[in-house]
Amino acid sequence: MTQSIFRSSMCRFHLWMILFLAAAMCTAQTKPADTGADVLVLSNGDTLHGKFVNEVGGKVNFHSEPLGDVSISWNKIKELHTAEKVAVLDKTVKLRGKDKGANIPTGSVDVAGDSVTVHAEPSPVSIPIKNANYIVDRPTLDKQLFHEPGFMTGWNGAATAGATLVKATQSQYTVSGGLALVRSVPSVAWLNPRNRTSAGFTGSYGKISEPGSTTLKSSIYHIEGERDQYFSPRVYALGQVAYDHNFSQGLQLQQIYGGGIGWTFLKQENQEGDLKATIQYEKRSFIDAASETNQNLIGSTFAIAYALHTKLVTFNQGLEFIPAYNTPSAYSASETNTFTFPTYKNLGFSVGTIDTYLNNPPTSVPPTKRNSFQFTMGISYAIKSKY
């Protein structure tokens, strides 16, 4: 009797377990999908669930846990559905004036066929895909449009340092370094620039000494700063300052204070070129003041700047011609070239040349050369400050 009751209880327990598991499986199968995830449907039918990052220049950037960050062009996408609100910038949007950003449609997005549907208030807005230049989250857009970074934030550039040491009959050492910083506001390429600030320094110092002989010294440095204020996407007004010292040319200090206009004649994803022209006041003082008087000059700086960024190398070039209108013989020129090769994380290897020409250096014995050429090598560290 006891065994019969036990077998009957076990049968009822197993029946209840089977019914419970069946109900759980049924519930799992009918559970609705997580609506908090964005959905990307590819043209081949594959579906990705994850986080829509942005769309820039026809490339949709999407984060999926199995695949990580992916970038896919519109022609390979069948559908896109976002759960969070995003802003869609089309070709007709104007981002200047007090109401900038107010006319940008914002809402969740459904992309199908050749159109982008923004579920904005008070009614949805449909935009052709070919006109949807950029799709970004609204907080990022507002930050780029209205936020001005603090003095210590938003800077990008590189710092470079190198040294040479020789100990023999002659003792010789040379140290060199450089710093180049740029801050653009906004900091993203998908918005027109409002302003840009740049600062730079290059310098080298060295000595060669030998018992019973005169010690030879070299000392060269250049400091510059510039502020650009844009009044169109490629044209801007600028103000600049520059300071130069070159012991080998007898130049104690050259000071430049000027303003003018600039034009970005080339602007692509990986390269940019600028032309600049200024009117300026220039003051020169020489080391041998007994033989050379200080010069107060009115002139200009005509400059071209070019930058190229690839995975293997970053190349920067600058050319300047500086005439003096009240003393035509007191002109100068310079050329800089820098190649930086990334090696590990923010570290890189840098080589470059700095060539300066001063037409009227001080008269001396032996004669002072007009041209000063430097070849530099060193370790470079990329500076990337958050906006």
N, C-alpha and C positions, 0 to 999 in steps of 0.2 A: 504493500500500500504506500509506504513512504517513498519508494523508488518511483512509483507511478506519479505521485504528486510532484516529485522533483523534476521528472521528465516533462510533465505538463507545464510547470513554471518556466523551465528553460525554453520550451517551444514558444511560450508567450513572449519571453524576453527577446528571443531571436526575431520574432515577428515584429515587435516594436522597433528593434534596431534597424531592420530592413526598411520599415515604413519611414523612420527618421532620416536614414541616409538618402532614400529616394526623394523625400521632400526637400532635403538640403541641396541635392543635385539639381532638382527642378528650379529651386530658387536661384542658384548660381547661374543657370542657363538663361533665366529670364531677367537677371539683374541688368538694368540699363547701363550703357557705357558711361564712363567718366566724362561729364560735359565740361570739365575744367580744362581739358587738354585741347590744343589746337590740332587741326587735322589737315594733312597735305596728301592729296591724291595725285599720283604720278600718271603720265599718259599711258604707261604700260599696265596700269591697274594696281600697282603697289600703293599701300596706304601707310603713312607715317603719322604717329601720334606723338606730340611733344610740345615744343614752345616755338612760336613764330618770333623771330628776332627782328628782322626788317627786310625791306626790299630796296635795293639801291642799284640804279643803272641797269634794270632788267634782270638782276640776280636776286632770287629769294633766298634769304639766309634762315635756316631752320635748325633747331636743336632737337635731336631725338636720342633717347637714352641708349638704344643699341648701336646707333651709328655716330653719335656725337654731333658736331656742327657740320652741316652740309650746305653747299651753295648750288642752287639749281636755277637754270634759266626758265623764263615763262613758257617757251615752246615745249618743255618737257613736263609741264604741270597741267593736269586736267581740272583739279579743283583745289581751293584753299578756303578753310573756315577757321576764323579766330574767335576765341571765347572772350578775350579781353578787348577793350577799346583801343583802336589805333587811329593815327591821323594819316590821311592820304593827300599827298601834295601832287597836284597835276600841273600841266604847263601854264594854266591860266592864273595860278595863285600868285599874288604879289606879296612879298615879304618885307616891304618897306613902308615907313609911316607909322603913325601911332596905333593903327588898328591891325598891325601885322599879326598874322596868325588867326585873326578872328574869323576869316572866311574859309578856313581849312576844315573840311568835313571830318568828323571824328565819331567813331563807333565801331562795333564789331563788323567784321568784313567777311563777305562771301564772294569768292572768285569762281566763275564758271564761264566757259565759252571765251568770249573776247572782252568781257566787262568785269569791273570791280564794283560790287554793291556795298556801299557803306550805310549801315543802319544808324544814321544820325538823327538827331531831333531837329525839327518836328517830323521830318519825313526822310525816307531813304534817298540816297544819291547814287546814281550809276555813272561810272567813269570808264571810258575805254582803257584797256590795259596799256595800249601804246602811249596814252597820255599820263598814266600814273607813274610819274618820275620816281617818287619815293613813298614808301609806307613805313612809318615808325610809330613807336608807342608815344602817346601824348606827353607823359612826364619828360621824356628825353627831348622832345621838340620844344616844350616850354622852357626847359633849362637852357637849350642852345639859343633860343630866340631872345629871352629876357634876362638871363643871368650874366653878370659880369664877374669873372673870376677874381679872387684875391691876388695880391701882389706876388705871392710865392707859389701860386698854383697855375696849371695849364702850360708849363714850359716844356718844350721838347728840344733836343739837340744832342751834343756830345762834348765830352771833355777828353783831351789828349795830353799825354806826358811822355817825354823821352829824355835820355841822358847818355853821355859818353865820358869815360874816365880813362886816362892814360898816365901811367907812372913809369918813367924811364929817365934817360938823361934830361929830357924835357918832361915837365908835369903839365898835363892838359885836362881840362874838364869843360863840358858844355851841357847845359840843361835847356830844355825847350818845352813849351806847353801851349795849349790852346783851349778855348772855350767858345762854343757857338750855341746860342739859345734863340728859339723862336716861339712866340705864342700868338696863335690866330684865334679870333673870336668872330663867329662860332668856330669850334674845333673840328667840325665835320665837313666833309667835302660836299654833302648834299644840300647845304645852305650857302647862300651868298655871303662872302666875308663882310664884316663890319669894320674891323680894325686888325692890325697886326703889329706886334712889337718884337724887335730883334736886338740882340746885344752880342758882341763878340770880342775876343781877346786872343792875340797870338804874340808870343815873345820867346826870345832866346838870349842866353847870357853865357859867356865862356871866357876862360883865361888860359894863356900859354906862357909858362915861366921856365927859365933856364938859368942856372948859376952864372953870374957875370953878365947877363944880358937883360935888356929892358923887357918888362912884362907886357905882353900884348893882351888887349881886352876887346871883346866884342859884346855889344849890348844893343838889341833891337826889340822894340815892341810896338804893337798897334792895338788901339782900343776904339771901338765904335758902338754907336747905338742909333736906332732908327724907329720912328713911329709912323705907321701908315694908317690913313683914315680913308675908307672907300666911299665913293659917291656913285659908283656903278660896279657891277661884278668884276670888272678888270681894270678900272682906272681909279687911282687914289692920289690924294695929296700926302706929302711926306715931310717930316722934319728929321734932321740928322745932326749928330756930333761925331767928331773923330779926333783922335790924338795919336801922334806918331813920334817916336824917338829912334834915331839911328846913329850910334856912336861912330860907326865906320864912315859915314857921310858927313860927320860934323854937325848933325842936326840935333840940337838939344830938345826942341819940342815944336811940333807943328800942330796947330789947333784949327779945326774947321767947324763952323756953325752955319747951317744952311737949311733951306726948304725948297720944295719943288713939286714935281709931279712924276708919277710912275704908271707904267702900263704893263699888265701881264699879257704878253703876246702869245705865250704857250702855256696851256694848262690841261694836263692829262692826268690819268690816275697815277702814273709813276714818274712824271717829269713836269717841271715848271720852269718858265723863263720870264724874266722881267727886264724892262728897260726903264732907266731913271735919269732925270735931269734936274739939277738944282741951281739956284743962285745962292752964293755963300760969302761969308767973311772968313778970311784965312790969315792966321798970324804965325810967323816963323821966327824962332830964336835959335841962334847957333852957339855951339860950345865955345868957339874962339871969338868972343864978342869984340876983341880988340881989332880984328881984321875984317869982321863982317857985322853989318848993322842988322837989327831986327827988321823984318818985312811985314807990312800990313797990306794985305791983298784983297781985291774983290774979284771973284772968279766963279767957277761952276765945277760941278762934278757930273760927268757923263759916264754912266755905268751900265753894265749888263751882268745879270746874275742868272746862273743856270744850275738846276739840281736834277739829278737822275737817281731813282731808287729802284734797285732790283734785288732779287734774293741773294745774289753773289757779291754785289758791290754797291756802295753809295758814292756818287761822284758829285762834287760841288766845284763850280768854277765862278770866279769873279774877275771882271775887267773894269778898270777905271782910268779915265783921262781927266786931269784936273788943270785946266788953263787958268791963267791970271790975266784979267783984262787991263788992269792998270800997270802991270809989269809983264809984258808978253814973254820975256825970257824965263820967268819964274814958274814954269809949268812942271808938272810931275805926272807919273803914271804908275800903275801897278797891275799885277796879275797874280791870282792865287788859284791853285789846283789841288784838290784833296781827294784821294781815293781811300775809302774805308771798307775793309773786308770783315764781315762778321765772323766770329770764331766760336764763342760760347756764351749763350744767353745775351747779356748786355755788353759783353766784352768784344773788342775787335782790334784789328791791326790797321794802322793808318800810315799812309805815305803821302807826301805832298811837296809842292814847290811854292815859294813866295818870291816874286821878282818885283822890285821897286826901282823906279827911275826918278832921279832928282836932277833937273837940267842945270841948275846953277849952284852946285855945292861950294863950300868955302874954298878959297885959294889957299894952298898949303904946300909944303915940301916934305915928302913927295906929294904930287898932285892927288887930290881926292877923286876917286872914281864916281861917275854919275850913277852907275848901275850897282845894285846890291841884290845878290841871289842867295836864296836859302833852300836847302833840301832837308826835309824833316821826315823822321820816322818815329813811331811810338805806339803805345797801347792806348786804345780808345775805349771810352765807356759811354754807352748810350743813355741819355737822360730822358725819362718819360714820366712826366708829372700829370696826375689826374686833373681834369677840368673841374 
